[in-house]
Amino acid sequence: MAPEAIAAMEDVARGYANIEYDLEKGARGSRYDHVRDILCELTGAEDAVVVNNCAAAVTIAMATFARNREVIVSRGELVEIGGSFRVPDVISQNGARLHEVGTTNRTHLADYEGAIGEETAVILRTHTSNYRLVGFTTKPSLATLADLAHKNGLLLVEDLGSGTIVDLAAHGLGDEPTVSQSIRSGVDLVTFSGDKLLGGPQCGIMVGRSSLLAKIRKNPLLRAMRVDKLSLAALEATLRLYRAPHNPLKDIPVLRMLTADPSDLAKQARKLAKAITSVAGAKAEVAHVQSKAGGGSLPGVDLESVGVRITLEGISAEHLTAALRAHEPAIIGRIIGECFTLDVRTLMDDDIADIAGAIAAIADSG
């Protein structure tokens, strides 16, 4: 995370915090108020609540608005994320009934329209943040779905997953939708993660209509899912970096790494290669590689990057890979063309000496 977020957590951990105390009124307050205003400012939403992760956000949304009623979801959006967390299970676990529409690759507005009945409560749009359907595909726009939902007295809820505040498409990073785009399209409630593309701590964020967030605040489940003061402090500090005069693409590490200039990566790679070649028996070569965001974000987006191919005399690439994983701290790379390779996109300046020291230690031990 950003240094400002780390410092905010340290301040809260070391001293006192008005986590649920209203300083102005001198009475009990709400922990959600600490980030509410800035989340509304950055997304254009009326209100916001934060829970401990995005799965919790989806869970409490379904429990609040769809219990004992139907939720319409496209078959192409029945997502499973890491740890076998499945959208259909979340819906059924909270007393709602899943109504699948369309096909895996094509779902039309008429499919949603034909599924609406007396028991329907929610149309759920799930952003496929860890995979992409390409080729012969179609789905209605968010604005069209919002019109359909509202004409029929339904809610449109969108799970954006690894939601982003900045437009990454403007920097050549796929077509990832922003949270504010969803709000402007008429989505009633948007859920997304505080880590991943936002660049903050793990948490789940809900933004949308104030009347809906008021009902979520009254749901007893919120107590079981509430976010702690350390995460709130880190989230607030991270969100402030999206405001001027800050530049989130420079000040938030994950965004800085994703949008890094190839020439800067090449300079970093040359520094690393020089440090490694100072080790007896080690060779290092700068090479072009491709990065992937990972972590359930930006699927199908290849990032042109720069790496360093490392060989150590008398030691195989497989042994070198395993030995570096066992180092403290662990150094993780990949084997490309029978050669151990480190992508420098996520490399920090202090890491170069650590990597060179690890290579030297492995060389000495044989």
Secondary structure as the mmCIF struct_conf table of DSSP 4:
data_model
#
loop_
_struct_conf.conf_type_id
_struct_conf.id
_struct_conf.beg_label_comp_id
_struct_conf.beg_label_asym_id
_struct_conf.beg_label_seq_id
_struct_conf.end_label_comp_id
_struct_conf.end_label_asym_id
_struct_conf.end_label_seq_id
HELX_RH_AL_P HELX_RH_AL_P1 PRO A 3 ARG A 14
BEND BEND1 GLY A 15 GLY A 15
TURN_TY1_P TURN_TY1_P1 ILE A 19 GLU A 20
STRN STRN1 TYR A 21 ASP A 22
TURN_TY1_P TURN_TY1_P2 LEU A 23 GLY A 26
STRN STRN2 ALA A 27 ARG A 28
TURN_TY1_P TURN_TY1_P3 ARG A 31 TYR A 32
HELX_RH_AL_P HELX_RH_AL_P2 ASP A 33 THR A 43
BEND BEND2 GLU A 46 GLU A 46
STRN STRN3 ASP A 47 VAL A 51
BEND BEND3 ASN A 52 ASN A 52
HELX_RH_AL_P HELX_RH_AL_P3 CYS A 54 PHE A 65
TURN_TY1_P TURN_TY1_P4 ARG A 67 ASN A 68
BEND BEND4 ARG A 69 ARG A 69
STRN STRN4 GLU A 70 SER A 74
HELX_RH_3T_P HELX_RH_3T_P1 ARG A 75 GLU A 77
STRN STRN5 GLU A 80 ILE A 81
TURN_TY1_P TURN_TY1_P5 GLY A 82 SER A 84
STRN STRN6 PHE A 85 ARG A 86
HELX_RH_AL_P HELX_RH_AL_P4 VAL A 87 GLN A 93
TURN_TY1_P TURN_TY1_P6 ASN A 94 GLY A 95
STRN STRN7 ARG A 97 VAL A 101
BEND BEND5 GLY A 102 GLY A 102
BEND BEND6 THR A 104 ASN A 105
STRN STRN8 ARG A 106 ARG A 106
HELX_RH_AL_P HELX_RH_AL_P5 LEU A 109 ALA A 115
TURN_TY1_P TURN_TY1_P7 GLU A 118 GLU A 119
STRN STRN9 THR A 120 THR A 126
TURN_TY1_P TURN_TY1_P8 SER A 129 ASN A 130
BEND BEND7 GLY A 135 PHE A 136
STRN STRN10 THR A 138 THR A 138
HELX_RH_AL_P HELX_RH_AL_P6 LEU A 142 LYS A 151
TURN_TY1_P TURN_TY1_P9 ASN A 152 GLY A 153
STRN STRN11 LEU A 155 GLY A 161
BEND BEND8 SER A 162 SER A 162
STRN STRN12 THR A 164 THR A 164
BEND BEND9 ILE A 165 VAL A 166
HELX_RH_3T_P HELX_RH_3T_P2 LEU A 168 HIS A 171
TURN_TY1_P TURN_TY1_P10 GLY A 172 GLY A 172
BEND BEND10 LEU A 173 LEU A 173
TURN_TY1_P TURN_TY1_P11 GLY A 174 ASP A 175
HELX_LH_PP_P HELX_LH_PP_P1 GLU A 176 PRO A 177
STRN STRN13 THR A 178 THR A 178
HELX_RH_AL_P HELX_RH_AL_P7 VAL A 179 ARG A 184
TURN_TY1_P TURN_TY1_P12 SER A 185 GLY A 186
BEND BEND11 ASP A 188 ASP A 188
STRN STRN14 LEU A 189 SER A 193
BEND BEND12 GLY A 194 ASP A 195
HELX_RH_3T_P HELX_RH_3T_P3 LYS A 196 LEU A 198
BEND BEND13 GLY A 200 GLY A 200
BEND BEND14 GLN A 202 GLN A 202
STRN STRN15 GLY A 204 GLY A 208
HELX_RH_AL_P HELX_RH_AL_P8 SER A 210 ARG A 217
TURN_TY1_P TURN_TY1_P13 LYS A 218 LYS A 218
TURN_TY1_P TURN_TY1_P14 PRO A 220 PRO A 220
HELX_RH_AL_P HELX_RH_AL_P9 LEU A 221 ALA A 224
TURN_TY1_P TURN_TY1_P15 MET A 225 MET A 225
STRN STRN16 ARG A 226 ARG A 226
HELX_LH_PP_P HELX_LH_PP_P2 VAL A 227 ASP A 228
HELX_RH_AL_P HELX_RH_AL_P10 LYS A 229 ARG A 240
TURN_TY1_P TURN_TY1_P16 LEU A 241 TYR A 242
BEND BEND15 ARG A 243 ARG A 243
TURN_TY1_P TURN_TY1_P17 ALA A 244 PRO A 245
HELX_RH_AL_P HELX_RH_AL_P11 PRO A 248 ASP A 251
BEND BEND16 ILE A 252 ILE A 252
HELX_RH_AL_P HELX_RH_AL_P12 PRO A 253 LEU A 258
TURN_TY1_P TURN_TY1_P18 THR A 259 THR A 259
HELX_RH_AL_P HELX_RH_AL_P13 PRO A 262 THR A 277
TURN_TY1_P TURN_TY1_P19 SER A 278 SER A 278
BEND BEND17 VAL A 279 VAL A 279
TURN_TY1_P TURN_TY1_P20 ALA A 280 GLY A 281
STRN STRN17 ALA A 282 SER A 291
STRN STRN18 GLY A 294 GLY A 294
TURN_TY1_P TURN_TY1_P21 GLY A 295 GLY A 296
STRN STRN19 SER A 297 SER A 297
BEND BEND18 LEU A 298 LEU A 298
TURN_TY1_P TURN_TY1_P22 PRO A 299 GLY A 300
HELX_LH_PP_P HELX_LH_PP_P3 ASP A 302 ASP A 302
STRN STRN20 LEU A 303 LEU A 312
TURN_TY1_P TURN_TY1_P23 GLU A 313 GLY A 314
STRN STRN21 ILE A 315 ILE A 315
HELX_RH_AL_P HELX_RH_AL_P14 ALA A 317 ARG A 325
TURN_TY1_P TURN_TY1_P24 ALA A 326 ALA A 326
BEND BEND19 HIS A 327 PRO A 329
STRN STRN22 ARG A 334 ILE A 336
TURN_TY1_P TURN_TY1_P25 GLY A 337 GLU A 338
STRN STRN23 CYS A 339 ASP A 343
HELX_RH_3T_P HELX_RH_3T_P4 VAL A 344 THR A 346
TURN_TY1_P TURN_TY1_P26 ASP A 349 ASP A 350
HELX_RH_AL_P HELX_RH_AL_P15 ASP A 351 SER A 365
#
